[in-house]
């Protein structure tokens, strides 16, 4: 229970900080982007360092970076198909999810070696 309270407090502080940063930047649509993923990742890493140590948190951080790369691939494929090829959202999502899964699992296997 203490971990959940700490995660909520720490996450709230970091979310607020990133929301302020996103509010200052232009376009304003960046506010949501900066408020979500980085703040959750930083809160998770801080708790991992506190509970399991820096070595464990560094491994988590590496996999978070790989997840970001896989998401970038997903977003690139999805935006290209929807904006340039004019595909509908459902087939784009299905295809891009398969590509995302392949990229994420492929990078995970590459790093695990």
Phi and psi in degrees as a GROMACS rama.xvg file:
@    title "Ramachandran Plot"
@    xaxis  label "Phi"
@    yaxis  label "Psi"
@TYPE xy
-63.2933  -38.214  UNK-2
-62.5721  -40.2308  UNK-3
-66.2154  -40.246  UNK-4
-66.2596  -42.6783  UNK-5
-63.8125  -41.0425  UNK-6
-63.9067  -40.9385  UNK-7
-65.2881  -44.831  UNK-8
-67.0051  -50.1535  UNK-9
-62.7363  -44.2884  UNK-10
-61.3977  -40.426  UNK-11
-63.1035  -41.824  UNK-12
-64.1231  -45.6577  UNK-13
-69.4889  -39.8687  UNK-14
-59.6647  -44.1483  UNK-15
-62.2123  -41.1131  UNK-16
-62.9577  -47.2719  UNK-17
-68.8415  -32.2375  UNK-18
-64.5431  -40.0929  UNK-19
-63.3357  -42.1134  UNK-20
-62.0619  -44.8616  UNK-21
-65.0502  -30.9724  UNK-22
-70.7227  -30.3032  UNK-23
-76.4882  -34.0537  UNK-24
-77.3019  160.739  UNK-25
-119.985  142.884  UNK-26
-74.6266  162.801  UNK-27
-65.5598  -15.941  UNK-28
-66.1691  -16.3405  UNK-29
-69.9745  -18.9454  UNK-30
-57.3685  -46.0734  UNK-31
-65.891  -39.9936  UNK-32
-62.6613  -45.1039  UNK-33
-74.2833  -22.0104  UNK-34
-82.4755  -23.4104  UNK-35
-94.2018  -84.0728  UNK-36
-59.9741  -49.8399  UNK-37
-61.319  -37.5589  UNK-38
-69.354  -40.4244  UNK-39
-65.7268  -42.007  UNK-40
-63.1658  -44.6371  UNK-41
-65.7221  -39.9424  UNK-42
-64.5144  -42.4055  UNK-43
-63.3939  -43.473  UNK-44
-66.0224  -40.0946  UNK-45
-62.4288  -42.9585  UNK-46
-67.8852  -35.9676  UNK-47
-65.3809  -40.729  UNK-48
-63.3029  -44.4191  UNK-49
-64.4168  -41.0788  UNK-50
-89.5649  -39.3018  UNK-51
-117.166  -11.4374  UNK-52
101.058  168.205  UNK-53
-69.2292  -35.1986  UNK-54
-62.209  -45.0063  UNK-55
-62.8209  -44.7492  UNK-56
-65.4013  -33.0025  UNK-57
-67.3434  -36.6557  UNK-58
-66  -43.1019  UNK-59
-60.1869  -41.5903  UNK-60
-62.7718  -40.2067  UNK-61
-60.7986  -44.2958  UNK-62
-71.0113  -28.5109  UNK-63
-65.4819  -39.4405  UNK-64
-63.6583  -41.585  UNK-65
-63.5677  -38.6122  UNK-66
-62.5445  -37.1798  UNK-67
-66.1357  -39.9041  UNK-68
-64.7869  -44.7756  UNK-69
-62.0539  -39.6344  UNK-70
-66.0371  -38.2468  UNK-71
-61.2942  -41.264  UNK-72
-63.1387  -45.9358  UNK-73
-57.0185  -50.311  UNK-74
-65.0137  -37.0278  UNK-75
-65.2715  -45.9988  UNK-76
-63.7458  -47.2393  UNK-77
-62.0915  -45.3091  UNK-78
-68.48  -37.9847  UNK-79
-64.3725  -45.7224  UNK-80
-67.4695  -37.5211  UNK-81
-79.504  -37.9613  UNK-82
-86.8647  -40.3176  UNK-83
-94.863  -37.3181  UNK-84
-95.4314  -10.2445  UNK-85
61.3364  36.4228  UNK-86
-74.7671  158.182  UNK-87
-76.1233  160.04  UNK-88
-64.9329  -41.8583  UNK-89
-62.881  -51.006  UNK-90
-64.9443  -34.7685  UNK-91
-63.6183  -45.4516  UNK-92
-61.5371  -45.3662  UNK-93
-61.3743  -47.3031  UNK-94
-66.8086  -44.9514  UNK-95
-66.179  -33.0325  UNK-96
-65.6401  -39.4622  UNK-97
-64.097  -42.7844  UNK-98
-64.7171  -42.1218  UNK-99
-59.9169  -46.4747  UNK-100
-61.5904  -43.3372  UNK-101
-62.328  -42.4962  UNK-102
-65.9606  -45.1242  UNK-103
-64.8197  -46.9177  UNK-104
-68.6488  -36.4453  UNK-105
-64.8161  -43.1184  UNK-106
-68.6456  -36.3421  UNK-107
-63.4761  -42.5722  UNK-108
-67.8075  -34.4379  UNK-109
-67.491  -41.8942  UNK-110
-73.5146  -35.7483  UNK-111
-66.3805  -16.3422  UNK-112
